[in-house]
Amino acid sequence: KTLLYKTLPILKTLALTLVIVAVARPQSSFGQREISTEGIDIMLVLDISGSMMAEDFKPDNRLAVSKNVIKEFIKGRQGDRIGLVAFSRQAFTQCPLTTDYQLLTQFVDKFAFGMVDDGTAIGLALATAANRLISSDAKSKVIILLTDGANNAGQIDPLTAAKAIAALGIKVYTIGAGTEGLVDMPVMDP
C-alpha cells in the first residue's frame, strides 16, 4: 500500500502530461513524399558573358532581365524537372535536373558576371546541357538557350553540338536577349 501511495502522484503527473500532449496533437514536419512526373526534362542554359552587361532594358541589363524571365518560367512549370547551366568561356552545371523550384530560383539569383572567364562558348554550353539529359528517361527532353551573342570560344562548334543533340532526340530552343542598334554598355575603367 505504501508503494502505491508513493507512486500515485507520479502516475497522476504522467497521465496529465500524456493528456496534454494528446490534446496538443503534435505533428511531424519531416516526411517523405513520392512525386511521379510524366513531364518534360528541361535544361535552361544562360549566357553570363560580359556582353550581357549591356543595358538595353534600362535600368536593368540583359542578365538581370534574363534571370527574371527564367524565374517566371520556373514559376509556371509543374511536374517538370528543370536544371541550370551557366556559361561564358566555359560552361558548368549550376543545378542538375530537379523539381525543387524554390532551390532553382535561388540558384538563378546566384548567376553573376565573372563566375568564369569571359567569352561565349555556345557549343560547349549546349553539350554540357545535353550531357545532363542523356541519361534521362523523360519522354520529352528540351534545352532552352538564352544568349545575346555569337559563339567566340570553346572547342565545340554550336552547329556540331546542335546536330549531335538532335540525333539524341533532344529539342533546342534559342532565346535572344537584347535589342537591335546601339546600347549602353558599362565600362570598368580605373
C-alpha positions in Angstrom: 0.0 0.0 0.0 2.7 2.5 0.8 4.4 1.9 -2.5 1.1 2.7 -4.2 0.7 5.9 -2.2 4.2 7.0 -3.1 3.8 6.3 -6.9 0.3 7.7 -7.2 1.4 11.4 -7.6 3.9 10.4 -10.2 1.3 8.4 -12.1 -1.1 11.3 -12.0 1.5 13.7 -13.3 2.5 11.3 -16.1 -1.2 10.8 -17.0 -1.8 14.6 -17.1 1.3 15.1 -19.2 0.1 12.4 -21.7 -3.3 14.0 -21.9 -1.8 17.5 -22.6 0.4 16.0 -25.3 -2.5 14.2 -26.9 -4.7 17.4 -26.9 -1.8 19.4 -28.5 -1.9 17.0 -31.4 1.8 17.0 -32.2 2.7 16.6 -35.9 5.9 15.9 -37.6 7.1 18.4 -40.2 9.6 16.0 -41.7 8.5 13.3 -44.0 8.8 11.9 -47.4 6.6 12.2 -50.4 6.8 10.4 -53.6 6.4 12.6 -56.7 5.9 10.9 -60.0 6.3 13.0 -63.0 5.5 12.4 -66.6 6.6 15.9 -67.6 9.4 17.3 -69.5 13.1 17.4 -68.6 14.3 20.9 -69.3 17.9 22.3 -69.1 18.0 26.1 -69.0 21.3 27.4 -70.4 22.1 31.0 -69.6 24.9 33.2 -71.1 26.7 35.1 -68.3 29.4 36.7 -70.5 30.4 40.3 -70.3 28.1 41.3 -73.2 25.1 40.5 -71.0 26.0 43.7 -69.1 24.5 45.8 -72.0 21.7 48.0 -70.7 19.1 47.7 -73.4 16.4 47.2 -70.8 17.2 50.2 -68.5 17.5 50.2 -65.6 18.3 46.5 -65.9 21.0 44.8 -68.0 20.4 41.7 -70.2 21.4 39.3 -67.5 19.0 40.8 -64.9 16.1 40.6 -67.4 17.1 37.1 -68.4 17.2 36.0 -64.8 13.7 37.4 -64.3 12.4 35.6 -67.4 13.9 32.3 -66.1 12.3 32.8 -62.7 8.9 33.5 -64.2 9.3 30.4 -66.5 10.1 28.2 -63.4 7.0 29.6 -61.6 4.8 28.5 -64.5 6.1 24.9 -64.5 4.5 22.0 -62.6 5.8 18.4 -62.6 8.7 19.1 -65.0 12.3 18.5 -63.9 14.5 21.6 -64.6 18.2 22.1 -64.5 20.5 25.1 -65.0 23.7 25.5 -66.9 25.7 28.8 -67.0 28.3 29.7 -69.5 30.7 32.2 -70.9 34.2 30.9 -71.9 33.4 27.7 -70.1 30.1 26.0 -69.2 29.1 24.5 -65.8 26.1 22.9 -64.3 24.7 25.3 -61.7 21.9 22.8 -60.8 21.1 19.3 -62.0 17.6 18.3 -63.0 15.2 18.8 -60.1 11.6 19.5 -59.2 12.6 21.8 -56.3 11.6 25.0 -58.0 12.4 27.1 -54.9 16.0 25.8 -55.0 16.2 26.5 -58.7 15.1 30.1 -58.2 17.8 30.5 -55.5 20.4 29.3 -58.0 19.2 31.6 -60.7 19.7 34.5 -58.3 23.3 33.5 -57.8 24.2 33.8 -61.5 26.7 36.7 -61.8 29.3 38.1 -64.1 32.8 36.8 -63.6 31.9 33.4 -62.4 34.1 32.1 -65.3 36.4 33.8 -67.8 34.7 36.0 -70.4 33.7 34.6 -73.8 30.7 32.9 -75.4 31.1 29.2 -75.7 27.6 28.2 -77.0 28.6 24.8 -78.4 30.2 23.8 -75.1 27.1 25.1 -73.1 24.8 23.0 -75.3 27.0 19.9 -74.9 27.0 20.4 -71.1 23.2 20.6 -71.0 22.8 17.6 -73.3 25.2 15.6 -71.1 22.7 16.1 -68.3 19.8 14.9 -70.4 21.4 11.8 -71.9 20.5 9.5 -69.1 17.0 10.9 -68.6 14.0 8.6 -69.0 11.7 11.5 -69.8 9.5 11.3 -72.9 10.5 14.8 -73.9 13.9 16.5 -73.4 14.4 20.1 -74.0 17.3 22.6 -73.9 16.4 26.3 -73.7 19.4 28.5 -74.6 19.3 32.2 -73.5 22.1 34.2 -75.1 22.9 37.6 -76.7 25.8 36.7 -78.8 27.6 34.6 -81.3 29.9 31.8 -80.4 33.5 33.1 -79.9 35.0 30.5 -77.5 35.1 26.8 -76.7 36.2 23.8 -78.6 32.8 22.7 -79.7 31.1 24.4 -82.6 27.4 25.2 -81.9 26.3 23.6 -85.2 28.1 20.4 -84.4 26.7 20.4 -80.9 23.2 21.0 -82.3 23.4 18.1 -84.8 24.6 15.7 -82.1 21.8 16.9 -79.7 19.2 16.4 -82.5 20.5 12.9 -83.0 19.8 12.2 -79.3 16.2 13.3 -79.7 16.6 16.5 -77.6 15.0 19.7 -78.8 16.8 23.0 -78.6 15.0 26.4 -78.4 17.0 29.6 -78.5 16.0 32.9 -77.0 17.9 36.0 -77.9 18.5 38.6 -75.2 18.8 42.2 -76.4 17.6 44.8 -78.8 18.9 46.0 -82.2 21.0 49.0 -82.6 23.4 50.8 -80.2 23.0 50.2 -76.5 24.7 51.5 -73.4 27.5 49.3 -72.0 29.1 49.9 -68.7 32.9 50.3 -68.8 35.2 49.3 -66.0 37.9 52.0 -66.2 40.1 52.6 -63.1 
